[in-house]
C-alpha cells in the first residue's frame, strides 16, 4: 500500500464506482490501490477490474474477509471491493471549452441536496451529457459520498466548479453555447418541453426545488422551458425533472457526438 497523507485520500466502494473510475476517471483521481475481500466471488466484472488495474500499474490486493471487514465501515455497501484514491479533482472549464469537443452540459443553480445532486450526475452519465457546472459556494461538493449516491456515475462525469454561475454562463455563450433554463411558470415566453427545439452546443440550467433559478441566472438564459404536468401535482423533484428533459433531448436528437 502506497504511503502518503491519509487526510488527502478517500475510499470508493462497489463494482460500478470502481469500474467507472478505471474506465473514465473524470475527476482525475490518483488510484493508490484496490482491495478485494477473499469472500468476493470472482466474476467477469471483478476479473475486468483486476486486469485493467494491473495494466495501469495499480496494486490489487486480495485480503482475508475479516481484514476487509476491519478496513471498510459497516455503513457502506462495499460489495467486498474498495479503492483508495485521491479526492475528486474538478476539471477546468476554460480547458474544456478550448478543447471544443463537448456539446451538452447541465448547470445547477442552488441545488444543495446530496440525493438530488447524485441523481442528476447519474442522469448525465445515462443520457450522454458531458458534465455539470456548479458554484463553489452553496453547492454540494463532489466526493466519495456523492460517488456512492450516484452509483459511481461521478467517476465518469466532469463536475466543473466555478466562482460565479452568471459569469460561467456568459463564458459559455461566448463559446457558442445556447442556455436553456427551466421553470414552472406558464406564459408566452416559456416553451413547453415537447415543442421546444434545442440548438447545440447547449447547457440546461436546473434550479433548486424551493427557489428555482436565481433572477440573474434566469435573465441570462436564452430560452425558458417547462414540463407539461397534467396531474394534480404541479411540481417535480429537480432530479426527476432533469431526467425527463435529458431523456427528451436524447430521444429527439440522438446521442451526443464526441
C-alpha positions in Angstrom: 0.0 0.0 0.0 1.4 3.3 -1.1 2.4 5.8 1.6 1.1 9.3 1.7 -1.1 11.8 3.6 -4.2 9.8 4.6 -6.1 13.1 5.1 -6.0 13.7 1.3 -7.4 10.3 0.5 -10.9 8.9 0.0 -12.3 5.4 -0.3 -14.7 4.3 -3.1 -16.7 1.1 -2.6 -18.5 -1.2 -5.0 -18.3 -2.6 -8.5 -19.8 0.3 -10.5 -17.8 3.2 -8.9 -14.5 1.4 -9.3 -15.2 0.1 -12.8 -16.2 3.7 -13.9 -13.1 5.1 -12.1 -10.8 2.8 -14.1 -12.7 3.4 -17.3 -13.1 7.2 -17.2 -11.7 8.9 -14.1 -13.3 12.2 -14.9 -12.2 13.5 -11.5 -8.6 12.8 -12.3 -8.1 10.9 -9.1 -4.9 9.1 -8.3 -5.7 5.5 -7.6 -3.4 4.2 -4.9 -4.7 0.6 -4.5 -7.7 -1.7 -4.9 -8.6 -4.1 -2.1 -10.9 -7.1 -2.6 -12.2 -9.4 0.1 -11.4 -13.0 -0.2 -15.1 -13.7 0.2 -15.9 -11.9 -3.0 -16.7 -14.5 -5.7 -14.7 -13.8 -8.9 -16.8 -13.0 -12.0 -16.2 -11.2 -15.3 -16.5 -7.7 -13.6 -14.0 -8.5 -10.9 -11.6 -10.0 -13.4 -12.0 -7.0 -15.6 -11.2 -4.7 -12.7 -8.1 -6.7 -11.8 -7.0 -6.8 -15.4 -7.4 -3.1 -16.1 -5.9 -2.0 -12.7 -2.8 -4.2 -13.2 -2.5 -2.9 -16.7 -2.3 0.6 -15.3 0.2 -0.4 -12.6 -2.3 -0.2 -9.8 -1.8 -2.6 -6.9 -4.7 -5.1 -6.3 -4.8 -6.9 -3.0 -6.9 -9.9 -2.0 -7.3 -9.9 1.8 -9.0 -12.2 4.3 -12.7 -11.4 4.8 -12.0 -10.4 8.4 -9.3 -7.9 7.4 -11.5 -6.4 4.8 -14.3 -6.0 7.3 -12.0 -4.2 9.6 -10.9 -1.8 6.8 -14.4 -0.9 5.5 -17.1 0.8 7.5 -20.2 -1.2 8.2 -22.3 1.6 6.9 -21.1 1.2 3.3 -22.4 -1.2 0.7 -19.0 -2.3 -0.3 -19.7 -5.4 -2.5 -16.5 -6.6 -0.9 -14.3 -4.3 -3.0 -12.8 -0.8 -2.4 -10.3 1.6 -3.8 -8.1 4.1 -2.0 -8.0 7.3 -4.1 -7.1 11.0 -4.0 -10.0 13.5 -3.8 -12.1 14.4 -6.9 -10.1 17.0 -8.8 -12.6 19.2 -10.7 -11.6 19.8 -14.3 -11.1 23.4 -15.6 -14.0 24.9 -17.6 -11.6 27.0 -19.7 -9.7 23.9 -20.7 -12.9 22.1 -21.6 -14.1 25.0 -23.8 -10.7 25.3 -25.5 -10.7 21.6 -26.4 -14.1 22.1 -28.0 -15.5 18.5 -28.3 -18.5 18.9 -26.0 -22.0 20.0 -26.8 -24.2 19.2 -23.8 -23.9 20.5 -20.2 -26.1 20.9 -17.1 -25.8 23.9 -14.8 -27.1 23.6 -11.2 -28.2 26.8 -9.6 -28.5 26.4 -5.8 -29.1 22.7 -5.8 -27.7 21.6 -2.4 -29.4 18.3 -1.7 -26.9 15.4 -2.0 -29.5 13.0 -3.2 -30.6 15.2 -6.0 -27.1 16.0 -6.9 -26.2 12.3 -7.1 -29.2 11.5 -9.2 -28.5 14.4 -11.6 -25.0 13.1 -12.1 -26.4 9.7 -12.8 -28.8 11.2 -15.4 -25.9 13.0 -17.1 -24.0 9.7 -17.3 -27.0 7.8 -18.6 -28.0 10.4 -21.3 -24.6 11.4 -22.6 -24.2 14.9 -21.1 -20.6 16.0 -20.9 -20.6 17.5 -17.4 -22.2 19.6 -14.7 -21.3 23.2 -13.7 -21.8 24.1 -10.1 -20.9 27.2 -8.0 -18.1 26.7 -5.5 -20.3 28.2 -2.7 -23.8 27.0 -1.8 -23.4 23.7 -3.8 -22.7 20.1 -2.9 -19.0 19.1 -3.3 -18.2 16.0 -5.3 -16.6 13.3 -3.2 -16.9 9.7 -2.1 -20.4 10.1 -0.7 -21.7 11.6 -4.0 -19.9 8.9 -5.9 -21.8 6.3 -3.8 -25.1 8.1 -4.2 -24.6 8.4 -8.0 -23.8 4.6 -8.2 -20.3 5.6 -9.4 -21.5 7.9 -12.1 -19.5 10.7 -10.6 -16.3 9.0 -11.7 -17.5 9.3 -15.3 -18.9 12.8 -15.3 -17.0 16.1 -15.3 -18.1 18.4 -12.5 -16.8 22.0 -13.1 -16.7 24.3 -10.0 -16.9 28.0 -10.8 -16.8 31.1 -8.7 -19.8 32.7 -10.4 -22.5 31.0 -12.3 -23.6 34.0 -14.3 -20.1 34.6 -15.4 -19.8 31.0 -16.4 -23.0 31.3 -18.4 -21.7 34.3 -20.3 -18.4 32.4 -20.9 -20.4 29.5 -22.4 -22.4 31.9 -24.6 -19.1 33.4 -25.9 -18.1 29.9 -26.8 -21.3 29.4 -28.8 -23.5 27.6 -26.3 -27.2 28.2 -26.0 -28.6 28.4 -22.5 -31.9 26.8 -21.6 -33.4 27.5 -18.2 -36.2 25.5 -16.5 -39.2 27.0 -14.8 -42.7 26.2 -13.5 -44.0 29.4 -14.9 -46.5 29.4 -17.8 -46.5 32.3 -20.1 -45.8 33.1 -23.7 -42.1 33.4 -23.2 -41.9 29.8 -21.8 -41.7 26.9 -24.2 -43.3 23.5 -23.4 -40.7 20.8 -23.4 -42.5 18.8 -26.1 -42.5 21.7 -28.5 -39.0 23.1 -27.6 -36.2 23.0 -30.2 -32.7 22.7 -28.8 -29.7 24.2 -30.6 -26.3 22.7 -29.9 -24.0 23.2 -28.2 -26.4 23.8 -25.3 -26.5 23.9 -21.5 -29.6 23.2 -19.4 -30.0 25.1 -16.1 -31.8 23.4 -13.2 -32.7 25.4 -10.2 -33.5 24.3 -6.6 -36.9 22.9 -5.8 -37.8 25.5 -3.3 -36.5 28.6 -5.1 -35.9 27.7 -8.7 -33.3 29.6 -10.6 -32.0 32.9 -9.3 -33.1 36.1 -11.0 -29.7 36.9 -12.6 -29.3 33.3 -13.9 -32.9 33.5 -15.3 -32.2 36.8 -17.1 -29.1 35.3 -18.8 -30.9 32.2 -20.2 -31.6 32.3 -23.9 -34.8 30.2 -23.6 -37.1 29.1 -20.8 -38.8 25.7 -20.9 -41.2 23.8 -18.7 -42.6 20.3 -18.5 -46.3 20.0 -19.1 -47.9 18.4 -16.0 -51.4 17.1 -16.4 -52.0 15.6 -12.9 -52.8 17.2 -9.6 -49.1 17.5 -8.6 -47.7 20.6 -10.3 -44.1 20.3 -9.4 -41.4 17.6 -9.7 -38.2 16.7 -7.9 -35.4 18.5 -9.6 -33.5 15.3 -10.4 -36.7 13.8 -11.9 -37.4 16.9 -14.0 -33.8 16.9 -15.2 -34.0 13.2 -16.1 -37.2 13.8 -18.2 -35.6 16.7 -20.1 -32.3 14.9 -20.7 -34.1 11.9 -21.9 -36.2 14.0 -24.2 -33.1 15.7 -25.7 -31.5 12.3 -26.4 -34.8 10.9 -27.8 -35.2 13.8 -30.2 -31.6 14.5 -31.2 -29.8 11.2 -30.6 -26.6 10.7 -28.7 -24.1 13.5 -28.3 -21.2 13.5 -30.8 -17.9 13.0 -29.2 
